[in-house]
Amino acid sequence: MKKLKRVLLKSTAPRKGFTLIEVVLALSILLIVGHVMLRGQRQFLADAQRPIPAVQWYLMLHELENPAHGFTVVKSKERSIALKAANGKLYLLVWAPKTDRHIKLIGPGGGRIFLMNQVKTFSYQYDQQLLQITNDAGEAFKARLLLPRVTG
């Protein structure tokens, strides 16, 4: 009877460490959680670097209609719009479908501002001042430019 009490007391005594199975289980859970977090972070960073077409569209309109520039439409062609700034300098809004498919604003000194990328179609109706763009994803954007036209 005394031996049985000793065995029972030994087995119910508080443990001082973890078993090997508990350690392996805890490490495997930590590795799985870490893997999921890293994959999510990579996807988040990749999404943050991808341009959002709607944001590019509104930023382009803001740049063109900015009162500080004072752009007026001089003339338009199939793939470009000639703009005259308030200071008298000429700028060109250009779409190059065969090379880079970007819409860019080219300044008088040759400087370029890339306004929108991945543009599939571009059209401007001079009489209605209607700018229409479709991107590679099939999203269509349309706006009337609030720019005065040069008459005469």
PASEBA-1860 file (N, C-alpha, C; in nm, 3 decimals):
! residues 152
1> MKKLKRVL> 0.081/-0.117/0.000/0.000/0.000/0.000/0.087/0.126/0.000 ~ 0.195/0.125/0.075/0.284/0.240/0.080/0.349/0.263/-0.056 ~ 0.381/0.156/-0.129/0.441/0.170/-0.261/0.341/0.232/-0.358 ~ 0.215/0.193/-0.351/0.112/0.247/-0.437/0.092/0.396/-0.412 ~ 0.097/0.440/-0.286/0.084/0.581/-0.252/0.202/0.660/-0.309 ~ 0.321/0.604/-0.301/0.439/0.672/-0.356/0.426/0.688/-0.507 ~ 0.380/0.584/-0.575/0.364/0.589/-0.721/0.258/0.691/-0.758 ~ 0.145/0.693/-0.686/0.039/0.789/-0.714/0.085/0.932/-0.686
9> LKSTAPRK> 0.158/0.952/-0.577/0.207/1.085/-0.544/0.309/1.133/-0.648 ~ 0.393/1.044/-0.698/0.490/1.082/-0.800/0.422/1.121/-0.930 ~ 0.317/1.048/-0.970/0.251/1.076/-1.099/0.166/1.201/-1.093 ~ 0.120/1.241/-0.975/0.036/1.361/-0.965/0.117/1.483/-0.923 ~ 0.244/1.470/-0.906/0.328/1.584/-0.869/0.336/1.681/-0.987 ~ 0.345/1.812/-0.963/0.350/1.910/-1.072/0.475/1.890/-1.158 ~ 0.456/1.904/-1.291/0.569/1.887/-1.382/0.649/2.016/-1.387 ~ 0.776/2.006/-1.419/0.863/2.122/-1.424/0.896/2.165/-1.566
17> GFTLIEVV> 0.846/2.099/-1.671/0.879/2.134/-1.809/0.770/2.087/-1.905 ~ 0.800/2.101/-2.036/0.706/2.060/-2.139/0.752/1.927/-2.197 ~ 0.655/1.851/-2.245/0.691/1.728/-2.313/0.733/1.760/-2.456 ~ 0.798/1.667/-2.518/0.845/1.687/-2.654/0.728/1.710/-2.750 ~ 0.621/1.643/-2.732/0.504/1.659/-2.820/0.446/1.800/-2.806 ~ 0.439/1.853/-2.687/0.388/1.989/-2.666/0.477/2.092/-2.735 ~ 0.606/2.074/-2.728/0.700/2.167/-2.792/0.687/2.161/-2.945 ~ 0.681/2.039/-2.999/0.668/2.023/-3.144/0.535/2.082/-3.192
25> LALSILLI> 0.428/2.060/-3.120/0.297/2.113/-3.156/0.298/2.267/-3.153 ~ 0.354/2.327/-3.051/0.361/2.473/-3.041/0.444/2.534/-3.154 ~ 0.558/2.472/-3.185/0.642/2.523/-3.295/0.573/2.511/-3.430 ~ 0.503/2.401/-3.452/0.434/2.385/-3.580/0.322/2.487/-3.596 ~ 0.250/2.518/-3.490/0.146/2.621/-3.495/0.208/2.757/-3.525 ~ 0.319/2.788/-3.460/0.387/2.915/-3.484/0.435/2.925/-3.629 ~ 0.488/2.819/-3.685/0.534/2.820/-3.823/0.418/2.840/-3.920 ~ 0.307/2.775/-3.896/0.190/2.791/-3.984/0.139/2.934/-3.979
33> VGHVMLRG> 0.125/2.989/-3.861/0.078/3.128/-3.847/0.176/3.226/-3.912 ~ 0.305/3.203/-3.892/0.406/3.289/-3.953/0.401/3.284/-4.105 ~ 0.383/3.165/-4.161/0.375/3.148/-4.305/0.254/3.223/-4.361 ~ 0.140/3.210/-4.298/0.019/3.279/-4.343/0.038/3.431/-4.336 ~ 0.100/3.479/-4.231/0.121/3.624/-4.216/0.218/3.676/-4.323 ~ 0.325/3.605/-4.350/0.420/3.649/-4.452/0.359/3.649/-4.591 ~ 0.280/3.547/-4.621/0.215/3.542/-4.752/0.116/3.657/-4.765 ~ 0.042/3.687/-4.661/-0.051/3.799/-4.663/0.020/3.932/-4.679
41> QRQFLADA> 0.134/3.947/-4.612/0.210/4.071/-4.623/0.265/4.089/-4.764 ~ 0.315/3.983/-4.824/0.365/3.991/-4.962/0.254/4.031/-5.058 ~ 0.135/3.972/-5.042/0.022/4.006/-5.128/-0.020/4.151/-5.107 ~ -0.018/4.195/-4.983/-0.055/4.334/-4.952/0.042/4.431/-5.018 ~ 0.171/4.402/-5.011/0.271/4.490/-5.073/0.261/4.489/-5.224 ~ 0.231/4.373/-5.282/0.215/4.366/-5.428/0.093/4.445/-5.472 ~ -0.016/4.438/-5.397/-0.136/4.514/-5.431/-0.113/4.664/-5.416 ~ -0.033/4.703/-5.319/-0.008/4.846/-5.296/0.075/4.906/-5.410
49> QRPIPAVQ> 0.157/4.826/-5.476/0.241/4.877/-5.584/0.169/4.878/-5.718 ~ 0.056/4.810/-5.727/-0.019/4.804/-5.852/-0.102/4.931/-5.865 ~ -0.094/5.001/-5.979/-0.171/5.125/-5.993/-0.320/5.097/-6.003 ~ -0.398/5.186/-5.947/-0.544/5.174/-5.952/-0.592/5.267/-6.064 ~ -0.655/5.212/-6.169/-0.693/5.294/-6.284/-0.783/5.413/-6.249 ~ -0.879/5.394/-6.160/-0.969/5.504/-6.126/-0.893/5.619/-6.060 ~ -0.797/5.586/-5.976/-0.717/5.690/-5.911/-0.633/5.763/-6.015 ~ -0.572/5.689/-6.108/-0.495/5.752/-6.215/-0.583/5.845/-6.298
57> WYLMLHEL> -0.706/5.801/-6.328/-0.798/5.881/-6.407/-0.827/6.014/-6.339 ~ -0.864/6.010/-6.211/-0.899/6.133/-6.140/-0.778/6.223/-6.119 ~ -0.662/6.165/-6.097/-0.541/6.247/-6.085/-0.506/6.314/-6.218 ~ -0.530/6.243/-6.329/-0.505/6.301/-6.460/-0.601/6.418/-6.485 ~ -0.730/6.401/-6.454/-0.825/6.510/-6.471/-0.789/6.629/-6.383 ~ -0.746/6.600/-6.261/-0.705/6.707/-6.170/-0.586/6.784/-6.226 ~ -0.492/6.714/-6.284/-0.374/6.779/-6.342/-0.412/6.865/-6.461 ~ -0.501/6.815/-6.546/-0.540/6.890/-6.665/-0.626/7.011/-6.632
65> ENPAHGFT> -0.714/6.997/-6.533/-0.808/7.104/-6.499/-0.759/7.193/-6.386 ~ -0.637/7.177/-6.344/-0.580/7.255/-6.235/-0.577/7.404/-6.274 ~ -0.641/7.491/-6.195/-0.643/7.633/-6.229/-0.504/7.696/-6.231 ~ -0.409/7.640/-6.160/-0.274/7.695/-6.158/-0.209/7.684/-6.297 ~ -0.247/7.583/-6.375/-0.192/7.568/-6.510/-0.264/7.660/-6.609 ~ -0.394/7.672/-6.592/-0.473/7.754/-6.682/-0.473/7.702/-6.825 ~ -0.482/7.571/-6.842/-0.480/7.511/-6.975/-0.604/7.550/-7.055 ~ -0.583/7.576/-7.183/-0.692/7.589/-7.280/-0.661/7.492/-7.394
73> VVKSKERS> -0.767/7.437/-7.453/-0.750/7.342/-7.564/-0.728/7.421/-7.692 ~ -0.616/7.397/-7.758/-0.584/7.465/-7.883/-0.638/7.385/-8.001 ~ -0.601/7.257/-8.008/-0.651/7.168/-8.113/-0.634/7.025/-8.067 ~ -0.697/6.935/-8.139/-0.685/6.794/-8.104/-0.671/6.711/-8.231 ~ -0.602/6.603/-8.216/-0.586/6.505/-8.323/-0.634/6.371/-8.269 ~ -0.615/6.266/-8.347/-0.664/6.134/-8.309/-0.603/6.085/-8.178 ~ -0.475/6.110/-8.157/-0.406/6.056/-8.040/-0.342/6.164/-7.954 ~ -0.380/6.289/-7.972/-0.319/6.395/-7.892/-0.410/6.516/-7.879
81> IALKAANG> -0.383/6.594/-7.777/-0.455/6.719/-7.753/-0.349/6.825/-7.725 ~ -0.353/6.936/-7.801/-0.261/7.046/-7.778/-0.324/7.141/-7.677 ~ -0.248/7.174/-7.572/-0.295/7.260/-7.464/-0.204/7.381/-7.451 ~ -0.263/7.495/-7.425/-0.185/7.616/-7.404/-0.203/7.658/-7.259 ~ -0.092/7.676/-7.189/-0.096/7.715/-7.048/-0.120/7.865/-7.036 ~ -0.151/7.910/-6.917/-0.176/8.052/-6.893/-0.052/8.136/-6.922 ~ 0.067/8.078/-6.908/0.190/8.152/-6.935/0.227/8.152/-7.084 ~ 0.142/8.095/-7.169/0.164/8.097/-7.313/0.239/7.977/-7.368
89> KLYLLVWA> 0.289/7.889/-7.282/0.363/7.773/-7.328/0.268/7.664/-7.375 ~ 0.312/7.589/-7.477/0.230/7.482/-7.533/0.269/7.347/-7.473 ~ 0.169/7.270/-7.439/0.185/7.135/-7.386/0.108/7.040/-7.476 ~ 0.146/6.914/-7.472/0.082/6.815/-7.557/0.044/6.694/-7.472 ~ -0.084/6.660/-7.473/-0.133/6.539/-7.409/-0.132/6.431/-7.516 ~ -0.051/6.326/-7.496/-0.027/6.227/-7.602/-0.056/6.086/-7.553 ~ -0.113/6.007/-7.644/-0.130/5.863/-7.620/-0.056/5.790/-7.731 ~ 0.036/5.701/-7.693/0.115/5.625/-7.790/0.079/5.477/-7.778
97> PKTDRHIK> -0.020/5.430/-7.856/-0.068/5.292/-7.838/0.030/5.186/-7.884 ~ 0.120/5.217/-7.975/0.209/5.114/-8.028/0.334/5.095/-7.945 ~ 0.367/5.192/-7.861/0.491/5.179/-7.784/0.463/5.143/-7.639 ~ 0.421/5.239/-7.560/0.407/5.211/-7.416/0.263/5.214/-7.365 ~ 0.167/5.258/-7.446/0.025/5.266/-7.410/0.002/5.353/-7.286 ~ 0.084/5.457/-7.270/0.067/5.553/-7.162/0.004/5.680/-7.218 ~ -0.062/5.753/-7.130/-0.101/5.890/-7.163/-0.003/5.978/-7.088 ~ 0.061/6.066/-7.161/0.160/6.153/-7.097/0.140/6.296/-7.140
105> LIGPGGGR> 0.179/6.387/-7.053/0.176/6.529/-7.081/0.319/6.572/-7.108 ~ 0.342/6.622/-7.229/0.477/6.661/-7.270/0.486/6.813/-7.266 ~ 0.584/6.863/-7.193/0.602/7.007/-7.178/0.683/7.067/-7.291 ~ 0.695/7.200/-7.291/0.768/7.268/-7.399/0.916/7.233/-7.402 ~ 0.974/7.198/-7.289/1.116/7.161/-7.285/1.139/7.013/-7.308 ~ 1.033/6.938/-7.336/1.046/6.794/-7.359/1.024/6.709/-7.235 ~ 0.998/6.773/-7.122/0.971/6.697/-6.999/0.839/6.622/-7.010 ~ 0.833/6.506/-6.947/0.713/6.422/-6.955/0.658/6.393/-6.817
113> IFLMNQVK> 0.525/6.396/-6.808/0.454/6.351/-6.689/0.365/6.237/-6.733 ~ 0.389/6.118/-6.680/0.305/6.003/-6.713/0.179/6.011/-6.629 ~ 0.064/6.024/-6.696/-0.062/6.044/-6.626/-0.142/5.916/-6.607 ~ -0.138/5.827/-6.705/-0.216/5.703/-6.695/-0.149/5.597/-6.781 ~ -0.145/5.474/-6.731/-0.084/5.366/-6.809/-0.186/5.259/-6.842 ~ -0.146/5.166/-6.926/-0.229/5.054/-6.972/-0.357/5.103/-7.039 ~ -0.344/5.202/-7.127/-0.459/5.259/-7.197/-0.477/5.187/-7.330 ~ -0.596/5.132/-7.348/-0.626/5.055/-7.469/-0.683/5.145/-7.579
121> TFSYQYDQ> -0.776/5.232/-7.542/-0.834/5.326/-7.640/-0.834/5.466/-7.582 ~ -0.827/5.563/-7.671/-0.823/5.704/-7.633/-0.899/5.783/-7.738 ~ -0.994/5.865/-7.696/-1.062/5.952/-7.792/-1.100/6.083/-7.724 ~ -1.096/6.188/-7.804/-1.134/6.321/-7.756/-1.219/6.387/-7.862 ~ -1.338/6.429/-7.823/-1.428/6.499/-7.914/-1.417/6.648/-7.885 ~ -1.358/6.720/-7.977/-1.326/6.861/-7.956/-1.452/6.945/-7.933 ~ -1.557/6.920/-8.012/-1.677/7.002/-8.002/-1.749/6.985/-7.868 ~ -1.745/6.866/-7.809/-1.811/6.841/-7.681/-1.712/6.839/-7.564
129> QLLQITND> -1.585/6.848/-7.595/-1.477/6.837/-7.496/-1.490/6.710/-7.414 ~ -1.521/6.601/-7.480/-1.544/6.473/-7.416/-1.421/6.384/-7.432 ~ -1.359/6.347/-7.321/-1.242/6.260/-7.320/-1.287/6.121/-7.277 ~ -1.256/6.020/-7.359/-1.295/5.883/-7.329/-1.172/5.794/-7.337 ~ -1.158/5.708/-7.235/-1.043/5.618/-7.227/-1.093/5.480/-7.182 ~ -1.034/5.377/-7.240/-1.058/5.240/-7.195/-0.923/5.180/-7.164 ~ -0.912/5.111/-7.050/-0.783/5.049/-7.015/-0.782/4.903/-7.055 ~ -0.669/4.838/-7.032/-0.652/4.698/-7.071/-0.748/4.604/-7.000
137> AGEAFKAR> -0.794/4.642/-6.881/-0.888/4.559/-6.805/-1.031/4.576/-6.854 ~ -1.054/4.667/-6.952/-1.187/4.688/-7.005/-1.266/4.796/-6.933 ~ -1.205/4.862/-6.836/-1.274/4.969/-6.763/-1.278/5.094/-6.851 ~ -1.396/5.154/-6.862/-1.413/5.273/-6.946/-1.427/5.396/-6.857 ~ -1.360/5.503/-6.898/-1.365/5.630/-6.826/-1.407/5.737/-6.925 ~ -1.498/5.826/-6.881/-1.547/5.931/-6.969/-1.568/6.058/-6.886 ~ -1.525/6.173/-6.940/-1.545/6.300/-6.870/-1.543/6.414/-6.970 ~ -1.620/6.517/-6.938/-1.611/6.642/-7.012/-1.504/6.727/-6.945
145> LLLPRVTG> -1.406/6.766/-7.024/-1.299/6.849/-6.969/-1.350/6.991/-6.946 ~ -1.320/7.045/-6.832/-1.362/7.180/-6.797/-1.253/7.279/-6.836 ~ -1.218/7.277/-6.965/-1.113/7.362/-7.017/-1.171/7.453/-7.125 ~ -1.136/7.580/-7.123/-1.181/7.666/-7.232/-1.111/7.629/-7.362 ~ -1.177/7.657/-7.472/-1.119/7.632/-7.604/-1.074/7.763/-7.666 ~ -0.968/7.755/-7.742/-0.921/7.872/-7.815/-1.010/7.887/-7.938 ~ -1.068/8.003/-7.953/-1.156/8.028/-8.068/-1.088/8.123/-8.165 ~ -1.119/8.103/-8.290/-1.069/8.195/-8.392/-0.938/8.165/-8.442
END
